[in-house]
Every structure is written in C-alpha cells, then in structure tokens.
Amino acid sequence: MRGSIPAPGPQTKRYGGNTPCVEIRCGEELLIFDLGSGARALGDSLLAAAGGPVRGNIFITHYHYDHLQGLPFFAPIFVPTSELTMNGPARNGRTTRELLSGHMVQPYFPVTAEGTFRAQVTYRDLPPDGTLQLGPAKVQWLELNHPGGSLGYRVECGGRSVVYATDVEHGSDMDSGMFDFARGADLFIYDSMYTEDEYHGRGGPARTGWGHSTWQAAVSAANAAKVKTLVLFHHDPNRDDAAMDKMLRQVRKHRPEAIAAKEAMVIKL
C-alpha cells in the first residue's frame, strides 16, 4: 500500500512499509494485483497455505518499480508445478512478457526471468479496456490517468465488487469514465497519496502531474461513484503512522466508513 518506495521502520509498522500487492479470492480463484515488495511475503504465505504449487492470475497495473519490486522474490514463480498467468498492458511496442523480463536484466539484477522462473508462466497482453471471466470472477479494466498509463481493475464475484484504482491522478477528462467504472462498488481501493496542500505545493514542491491523487479527491471520487466503502491506498512513504491516523480522521468526517489500507489487512465482503 506504500507508493513509490518501501518505507519500513518503527514509524510505519502499523500501516506497513511494503509497496502494492493485493490478493483477492473468489471461490477457488486466486487473483493478485501488482507485485510490489509485498509480493515476497504473499508468495511465502501462499506456498505455506497450499502446501504445494500455486495456481492463479496476476494482474499488473503498470510497470513502475514500486509495483514490480517483489517479482524476483515471489516464491511460487520458482516452483515448477505452479501455474501463473501474468496479465498486463502492452506498452511502447513491448509485450507484457518483455516488460516484466526487462526488470530482471544485467547489470541491474543478477539473474534473468527467462533463466530462473520455473513455474508454468503464461503471459496475456491486455487491451486498454476489456473483460475476462475467470471461474466465478469477472475481471474488467480500463486506463487511468497516470504518466505512461496504468490500468484500474474491477472484480465482480458472488454479487460483490471490488475496484482497485491505484496510481491515478484526478482532474482529467478521464475522471467520468472511472466514476462509471467504479459505480456502486462494495470496496473502492483508491490512490490517496497526498493532501491538497501537498499536491498544490503549499509548503513544498507541487506534485501536480506526478500521477497521484489526494484524499480529498478520493472522497469526491467515492461519492461520485456511489461506492459503499472507500479504502485509502498508495500511502506517501514519508507519512508515518501518526500522520496516517490524522489523515484517516479527516477522511472519516466525510466518509465515516473509510479505511486506510494496512499491511496484511483482510476484508471479507
């Protein structure tokens, strides 16, 4: 749930310091969204729980480092009998496979993806918008406003819905499409990296154009889409636990049900 870079330490231990990795279970279907540094612990827990190979679909929003830092340390991908499908957008004329492999090349990383992945890995290039039916789960996606592009995802299963819309900047003509996409979701996981003062540079550098939103914009988006529960996500790495508590109190004045994402948090719908 951290944005940009991991932020471990005593000042962030309650909310956590790992970068994005979200697991969604729909019956027997395993869906994983992004492979930030949190993917290391998730992979270990999946193997321990399964007692054997892991089968599932991984959906990548985009290829910035904070969303892929855990890829080389995601243990199930090194188990020969695991079956994993990597879903992501093609970018700049390169496939999902090429883009993911590009994060593990010399001299930036000691081993390559092609040389070390042992699982049965399938790659699927996603168009700018679309739908997949995976067992009981329907997964939809669309482009968000973020430098270089980023996909937002919606999962529907058993009459419940979750929208994962991290790395999105408000204030563009893409907002209305995103509101429609998230309409009525039970859980709305949304980029809330900044305050309005931080975003506009009141007291420091402006963050406009960096591809992220504010908690105020998150509240507005949740209201516009008429979602049931707002989850603040992609926390600023400089925001410690006390500051996160303060932000959540402010948000709850407008959305009393709001939650700030915490590492290892489990939400049942």
Contacts in CASP RR format, 6 or more apart in sequence:
PFRMAT RR
TARGET T0000
AUTHOR 0000-0000-0000
METHOD contacts of the structure
MODEL  1
MRGSIPAPGPQTKRYGGNTPCVEIRCGEELLIFDLGSGARALGDSLLAAA
GGPVRGNIFITHYHYDHLQGLPFFAPIFVPTSELTMNGPARNGRTTRELL
SGHMVQPYFPVTAEGTFRAQVTYRDLPPDGTLQLGPAKVQWLELNHPGGS
LGYRVECGGRSVVYATDVEHGSDMDSGMFDFARGADLFIYDSMYTEDEYH
GRGGPARTGWGHSTWQAAVSAANAAKVKTLVLFHHDPNRDDAAMDKMLRQ
VRKHRPEAIAAKEAMVIKL
1 15 0 8 1.000
1 16 0 8 1.000
1 17 0 8 1.000
1 18 0 8 1.000
1 19 0 8 1.000
1 20 0 8 1.000
1 233 0 8 1.000
1 234 0 8 1.000
1 235 0 8 1.000
1 261 0 8 1.000
1 262 0 8 1.000
1 263 0 8 1.000
2 12 0 8 1.000
2 16 0 8 1.000
2 17 0 8 1.000
2 18 0 8 1.000
2 19 0 8 1.000
2 20 0 8 1.000
2 66 0 8 1.000
2 234 0 8 1.000
2 235 0 8 1.000
2 237 0 8 1.000
3 19 0 8 1.000
3 20 0 8 1.000
3 66 0 8 1.000
3 193 0 8 1.000
3 234 0 8 1.000
3 235 0 8 1.000
3 236 0 8 1.000
3 237 0 8 1.000
4 19 0 8 1.000
4 66 0 8 1.000
4 236 0 8 1.000
4 237 0 8 1.000
5 19 0 8 1.000
5 66 0 8 1.000
5 237 0 8 1.000
6 17 0 8 1.000
6 18 0 8 1.000
6 19 0 8 1.000
6 37 0 8 1.000
6 66 0 8 1.000
6 69 0 8 1.000
6 237 0 8 1.000
7 16 0 8 1.000
7 17 0 8 1.000
7 237 0 8 1.000
7 238 0 8 1.000
8 16 0 8 1.000
8 17 0 8 1.000
8 18 0 8 1.000
9 17 0 8 1.000
11 240 0 8 1.000
11 241 0 8 1.000
11 242 0 8 1.000
12 240 0 8 1.000
12 241 0 8 1.000
13 241 0 8 1.000
14 241 0 8 1.000
14 244 0 8 1.000
14 262 0 8 1.000
15 235 0 8 1.000
15 241 0 8 1.000
15 244 0 8 1.000
15 260 0 8 1.000
15 261 0 8 1.000
15 262 0 8 1.000
15 263 0 8 1.000
16 262 0 8 1.000
16 263 0 8 1.000
17 37 0 8 1.000
17 237 0 8 1.000
17 263 0 8 1.000
18 36 0 8 1.000
18 37 0 8 1.000
18 38 0 8 1.000
18 41 0 8 1.000
18 263 0 8 1.000
19 36 0 8 1.000
19 37 0 8 1.000
19 38 0 8 1.000
19 66 0 8 1.000
19 67 0 8 1.000
19 69 0 8 1.000
20 33 0 8 1.000
20 34 0 8 1.000
20 36 0 8 1.000
20 38 0 8 1.000
20 61 0 8 1.000
20 66 0 8 1.000
20 67 0 8 1.000
20 166 0 8 1.000
20 233 0 8 1.000
20 234 0 8 1.000
21 32 0 8 1.000
21 33 0 8 1.000
21 34 0 8 1.000
21 35 0 8 1.000
21 36 0 8 1.000
21 37 0 8 1.000
21 38 0 8 1.000
21 39 0 8 1.000
21 42 0 8 1.000
21 70 0 8 1.000
22 32 0 8 1.000
22 33 0 8 1.000
22 34 0 8 1.000
22 164 0 8 1.000
22 189 0 8 1.000
23 30 0 8 1.000
23 31 0 8 1.000
23 32 0 8 1.000
23 33 0 8 1.000
23 42 0 8 1.000
24 31 0 8 1.000
24 32 0 8 1.000
24 33 0 8 1.000
24 137 0 8 1.000
24 155 0 8 1.000
24 162 0 8 1.000
25 31 0 8 1.000
26 134 0 8 1.000
26 135 0 8 1.000
26 136 0 8 1.000
26 137 0 8 1.000
26 155 0 8 1.000
26 157 0 8 1.000
26 158 0 8 1.000
27 136 0 8 1.000
27 137 0 8 1.000
27 157 0 8 1.000
29 56 0 8 1.000
29 57 0 8 1.000
29 134 0 8 1.000
29 135 0 8 1.000
29 136 0 8 1.000
29 137 0 8 1.000
29 157 0 8 1.000
30 46 0 8 1.000
30 54 0 8 1.000
30 55 0 8 1.000
30 56 0 8 1.000
30 57 0 8 1.000
31 56 0 8 1.000
31 57 0 8 1.000
31 59 0 8 1.000
31 134 0 8 1.000
31 137 0 8 1.000
31 139 0 8 1.000
31 155 0 8 1.000
32 39 0 8 1.000
32 42 0 8 1.000
32 56 0 8 1.000
32 57 0 8 1.000
32 58 0 8 1.000
32 59 0 8 1.000
33 58 0 8 1.000
33 59 0 8 1.000
33 61 0 8 1.000
33 153 0 8 1.000
33 164 0 8 1.000
34 59 0 8 1.000
34 60 0 8 1.000
34 61 0 8 1.000
34 67 0 8 1.000
34 68 0 8 1.000
34 166 0 8 1.000
35 58 0 8 1.000
35 60 0 8 1.000
35 67 0 8 1.000
35 68 0 8 1.000
35 69 0 8 1.000
35 70 0 8 1.000
35 71 0 8 1.000
35 74 0 8 1.000
36 66 0 8 1.000
36 67 0 8 1.000
36 68 0 8 1.000
36 69 0 8 1.000
36 70 0 8 1.000
36 71 0 8 1.000
37 66 0 8 1.000
37 69 0 8 1.000
37 70 0 8 1.000
37 73 0 8 1.000
38 70 0 8 1.000
38 263 0 8 1.000
39 69 0 8 1.000
39 70 0 8 1.000
39 71 0 8 1.000
39 73 0 8 1.000
39 74 0 8 1.000
40 70 0 8 1.000
40 73 0 8 1.000
40 74 0 8 1.000
40 75 0 8 1.000
41 264 0 8 1.000
42 74 0 8 1.000
43 54 0 8 1.000
43 74 0 8 1.000
43 75 0 8 1.000
43 76 0 8 1.000
44 75 0 8 1.000
46 54 0 8 1.000
46 75 0 8 1.000
46 76 0 8 1.000
47 54 0 8 1.000
47 75 0 8 1.000
47 76 0 8 1.000
47 79 0 8 1.000
52 79 0 8 1.000
52 81 0 8 1.000
53 76 0 8 1.000
53 79 0 8 1.000
53 80 0 8 1.000
53 81 0 8 1.000
53 82 0 8 1.000
53 83 0 8 1.000
53 119 0 8 1.000
54 76 0 8 1.000
54 79 0 8 1.000
54 82 0 8 1.000
54 83 0 8 1.000
54 84 0 8 1.000
54 119 0 8 1.000
55 82 0 8 1.000
55 83 0 8 1.000
55 84 0 8 1.000
56 83 0 8 1.000
56 84 0 8 1.000
56 85 0 8 1.000
57 84 0 8 1.000
57 85 0 8 1.000
57 87 0 8 1.000
57 134 0 8 1.000
57 139 0 8 1.000
58 84 0 8 1.000
58 85 0 8 1.000
58 86 0 8 1.000
58 87 0 8 1.000
59 87 0 8 1.000
59 88 0 8 1.000
59 139 0 8 1.000
59 141 0 8 1.000
59 151 0 8 1.000
59 153 0 8 1.000
60 67 0 8 1.000
60 68 0 8 1.000
60 86 0 8 1.000
60 87 0 8 1.000
60 88 0 8 1.000
60 89 0 8 1.000
60 96 0 8 1.000
60 100 0 8 1.000
60 151 0 8 1.000
61 67 0 8 1.000
61 144 0 8 1.000
61 150 0 8 1.000
61 151 0 8 1.000
61 152 0 8 1.000
61 153 0 8 1.000
61 164 0 8 1.000
61 166 0 8 1.000
61 167 0 8 1.000
62 89 0 8 1.000
62 91 0 8 1.000
62 146 0 8 1.000
62 148 0 8 1.000
62 149 0 8 1.000
62 150 0 8 1.000
62 151 0 8 1.000
62 167 0 8 1.000
63 91 0 8 1.000
63 99 0 8 1.000
63 100 0 8 1.000
63 103 0 8 1.000
64 167 0 8 1.000
65 103 0 8 1.000
67 167 0 8 1.000
68 100 0 8 1.000
68 103 0 8 1.000
71 77 0 8 1.000
71 100 0 8 1.000
71 103 0 8 1.000
71 104 0 8 1.000
71 113 0 8 1.000
72 103 0 8 1.000
72 104 0 8 1.000
72 109 0 8 1.000
72 111 0 8 1.000
72 113 0 8 1.000
72 116 0 8 1.000
76 82 0 8 1.000
76 84 0 8 1.000
76 119 0 8 1.000
77 84 0 8 1.000
77 117 0 8 1.000
77 118 0 8 1.000
77 119 0 8 1.000
77 121 0 8 1.000
78 116 0 8 1.000
78 117 0 8 1.000
78 118 0 8 1.000
78 119 0 8 1.000
79 118 0 8 1.000
79 119 0 8 1.000
80 118 0 8 1.000
80 119 0 8 1.000
80 120 0 8 1.000
81 119 0 8 1.000
81 120 0 8 1.000
82 118 0 8 1.000
82 119 0 8 1.000
82 120 0 8 1.000
83 119 0 8 1.000
83 120 0 8 1.000
83 122 0 8 1.000
84 119 0 8 1.000
84 120 0 8 1.000
84 121 0 8 1.000
84 122 0 8 1.000
85 121 0 8 1.000
85 122 0 8 1.000
85 123 0 8 1.000
85 124 0 8 1.000
86 96 0 8 1.000
86 97 0 8 1.000
86 100 0 8 1.000
86 121 0 8 1.000
86 122 0 8 1.000
86 123 0 8 1.000
86 124 0 8 1.000
87 96 0 8 1.000
87 124 0 8 1.000
87 126 0 8 1.000
87 132 0 8 1.000
88 96 0 8 1.000
88 124 0 8 1.000
88 125 0 8 1.000
88 126 0 8 1.000
88 151 0 8 1.000
89 96 0 8 1.000
89 125 0 8 1.000
89 126 0 8 1.000
89 127 0 8 1.000
89 128 0 8 1.000
89 149 0 8 1.000
89 151 0 8 1.000
90 96 0 8 1.000
90 99 0 8 1.000
90 125 0 8 1.000
90 126 0 8 1.000
91 99 0 8 1.000
91 148 0 8 1.000
91 149 0 8 1.000
95 123 0 8 1.000
95 125 0 8 1.000
96 123 0 8 1.000
96 124 0 8 1.000
96 125 0 8 1.000
96 126 0 8 1.000
97 123 0 8 1.000
100 113 0 8 1.000
100 123 0 8 1.000
101 112 0 8 1.000
101 113 0 8 1.000
101 114 0 8 1.000
102 113 0 8 1.000
103 109 0 8 1.000
103 113 0 8 1.000
104 111 0 8 1.000
104 112 0 8 1.000
104 113 0 8 1.000
104 116 0 8 1.000
105 112 0 8 1.000
106 112 0 8 1.000
126 141 0 8 1.000
126 151 0 8 1.000
128 142 0 8 1.000
128 143 0 8 1.000
129 140 0 8 1.000
129 141 0 8 1.000
129 142 0 8 1.000
129 143 0 8 1.000
130 140 0 8 1.000
130 141 0 8 1.000
130 142 0 8 1.000
131 138 0 8 1.000
131 139 0 8 1.000
131 140 0 8 1.000
132 138 0 8 1.000
132 139 0 8 1.000
132 140 0 8 1.000
133 139 0 8 1.000
136 157 0 8 1.000
136 158 0 8 1.000
137 155 0 8 1.000
137 156 0 8 1.000
137 157 0 8 1.000
138 155 0 8 1.000
138 156 0 8 1.000
138 157 0 8 1.000
139 153 0 8 1.000
139 154 0 8 1.000
139 155 0 8 1.000
140 153 0 8 1.000
140 154 0 8 1.000
140 156 0 8 1.000
140 181 0 8 1.000
141 151 0 8 1.000
141 152 0 8 1.000
141 153 0 8 1.000
141 154 0 8 1.000
142 151 0 8 1.000
142 152 0 8 1.000
142 177 0 8 1.000
142 178 0 8 1.000
142 181 0 8 1.000
143 149 0 8 1.000
143 150 0 8 1.000
143 151 0 8 1.000
143 152 0 8 1.000
143 174 0 8 1.000
144 150 0 8 1.000
144 151 0 8 1.000
144 152 0 8 1.000
144 165 0 8 1.000
144 167 0 8 1.000
144 168 0 8 1.000
144 174 0 8 1.000
144 178 0 8 1.000
145 168 0 8 1.000
145 169 0 8 1.000
145 170 0 8 1.000
145 171 0 8 1.000
145 172 0 8 1.000
145 174 0 8 1.000
145 175 0 8 1.000
145 211 0 8 1.000
146 167 0 8 1.000
146 168 0 8 1.000
146 169 0 8 1.000
146 211 0 8 1.000
147 209 0 8 1.000
147 210 0 8 1.000
147 211 0 8 1.000
150 166 0 8 1.000
150 167 0 8 1.000
150 168 0 8 1.000
152 163 0 8 1.000
152 164 0 8 1.000
152 165 0 8 1.000
152 166 0 8 1.000
152 168 0 8 1.000
152 178 0 8 1.000
152 181 0 8 1.000
153 163 0 8 1.000
153 164 0 8 1.000
153 165 0 8 1.000
154 161 0 8 1.000
154 162 0 8 1.000
154 163 0 8 1.000
154 164 0 8 1.000
154 181 0 8 1.000
154 182 0 8 1.000
154 185 0 8 1.000
155 161 0 8 1.000
155 162 0 8 1.000
155 163 0 8 1.000
155 164 0 8 1.000
160 186 0 8 1.000
160 269 0 8 1.000
161 184 0 8 1.000
161 185 0 8 1.000
161 186 0 8 1.000
161 187 0 8 1.000
162 185 0 8 1.000
162 186 0 8 1.000
162 187 0 8 1.000
162 189 0 8 1.000
162 269 0 8 1.000
163 181 0 8 1.000
163 182 0 8 1.000
163 185 0 8 1.000
163 187 0 8 1.000
163 188 0 8 1.000
163 189 0 8 1.000
163 190 0 8 1.000
163 225 0 8 1.000
163 227 0 8 1.000
164 189 0 8 1.000
165 178 0 8 1.000
165 182 0 8 1.000
165 188 0 8 1.000
165 189 0 8 1.000
165 190 0 8 1.000
165 191 0 8 1.000
165 221 0 8 1.000
166 189 0 8 1.000
166 190 0 8 1.000
166 191 0 8 1.000
166 233 0 8 1.000
166 234 0 8 1.000
167 191 0 8 1.000
167 211 0 8 1.000
167 212 0 8 1.000
167 234 0 8 1.000
168 178 0 8 1.000
168 190 0 8 1.000
168 191 0 8 1.000
168 211 0 8 1.000
168 212 0 8 1.000
168 213 0 8 1.000
169 191 0 8 1.000
169 209 0 8 1.000
169 210 0 8 1.000
169 211 0 8 1.000
169 212 0 8 1.000
169 213 0 8 1.000
170 213 0 8 1.000
170 214 0 8 1.000
170 217 0 8 1.000
170 220 0 8 1.000
170 221 0 8 1.000
171 217 0 8 1.000
175 221 0 8 1.000
175 224 0 8 1.000
178 221 0 8 1.000
178 225 0 8 1.000
179 221 0 8 1.000
179 224 0 8 1.000
179 225 0 8 1.000
180 225 0 8 1.000
181 225 0 8 1.000
182 188 0 8 1.000
182 221 0 8 1.000
182 225 0 8 1.000
182 227 0 8 1.000
183 225 0 8 1.000
183 226 0 8 1.000
183 227 0 8 1.000
184 225 0 8 1.000
184 226 0 8 1.000
184 227 0 8 1.000
184 228 0 8 1.000
185 225 0 8 1.000
185 227 0 8 1.000
185 228 0 8 1.000
186 227 0 8 1.000
186 228 0 8 1.000
186 229 0 8 1.000
186 269 0 8 1.000
187 227 0 8 1.000
187 228 0 8 1.000
187 229 0 8 1.000
187 231 0 8 1.000
187 267 0 8 1.000
187 269 0 8 1.000
188 221 0 8 1.000
188 222 0 8 1.000
188 225 0 8 1.000
188 227 0 8 1.000
188 228 0 8 1.000
188 229 0 8 1.000
188 230 0 8 1.000
188 231 0 8 1.000
189 231 0 8 1.000
189 233 0 8 1.000
189 261 0 8 1.000
190 213 0 8 1.000
190 218 0 8 1.000
190 221 0 8 1.000
190 222 0 8 1.000
190 230 0 8 1.000
190 231 0 8 1.000
190 232 0 8 1.000
190 233 0 8 1.000
191 212 0 8 1.000
191 213 0 8 1.000
191 218 0 8 1.000
191 233 0 8 1.000
191 234 0 8 1.000
192 213 0 8 1.000
192 214 0 8 1.000
192 215 0 8 1.000
192 217 0 8 1.000
192 218 0 8 1.000
192 232 0 8 1.000
192 233 0 8 1.000
192 234 0 8 1.000
192 235 0 8 1.000
192 247 0 8 1.000
192 251 0 8 1.000
193 207 0 8 1.000
193 212 0 8 1.000
193 213 0 8 1.000
193 214 0 8 1.000
193 234 0 8 1.000
193 235 0 8 1.000
193 236 0 8 1.000
194 207 0 8 1.000
194 212 0 8 1.000
194 213 0 8 1.000
194 214 0 8 1.000
194 215 0 8 1.000
194 236 0 8 1.000
195 214 0 8 1.000
195 215 0 8 1.000
195 216 0 8 1.000
195 247 0 8 1.000
196 214 0 8 1.000
196 216 0 8 1.000
197 203 0 8 1.000
198 204 0 8 1.000
198 207 0 8 1.000
198 214 0 8 1.000
198 236 0 8 1.000
199 206 0 8 1.000
199 207 0 8 1.000
199 208 0 8 1.000
199 214 0 8 1.000
200 206 0 8 1.000
200 208 0 8 1.000
201 207 0 8 1.000
212 234 0 8 1.000
213 221 0 8 1.000
215 232 0 8 1.000
215 247 0 8 1.000
215 250 0 8 1.000
215 251 0 8 1.000
218 230 0 8 1.000
218 232 0 8 1.000
218 251 0 8 1.000
219 230 0 8 1.000
219 251 0 8 1.000
219 254 0 8 1.000
219 255 0 8 1.000
219 258 0 8 1.000
222 230 0 8 1.000
222 255 0 8 1.000
222 258 0 8 1.000
223 255 0 8 1.000
228 257 0 8 1.000
229 257 0 8 1.000
229 258 0 8 1.000
229 259 0 8 1.000
230 251 0 8 1.000
230 255 0 8 1.000
230 257 0 8 1.000
230 258 0 8 1.000
230 259 0 8 1.000
231 258 0 8 1.000
231 259 0 8 1.000
231 260 0 8 1.000
231 261 0 8 1.000
231 267 0 8 1.000
232 247 0 8 1.000
232 248 0 8 1.000
232 251 0 8 1.000
232 258 0 8 1.000
232 259 0 8 1.000
232 260 0 8 1.000
232 261 0 8 1.000
233 261 0 8 1.000
235 244 0 8 1.000
235 260 0 8 1.000
235 261 0 8 1.000
239 247 0 8 1.000
244 260 0 8 1.000
247 260 0 8 1.000
248 258 0 8 1.000
248 259 0 8 1.000
248 260 0 8 1.000
251 258 0 8 1.000
251 260 0 8 1.000
252 258 0 8 1.000
259 265 0 8 1.000
259 267 0 8 1.000
END
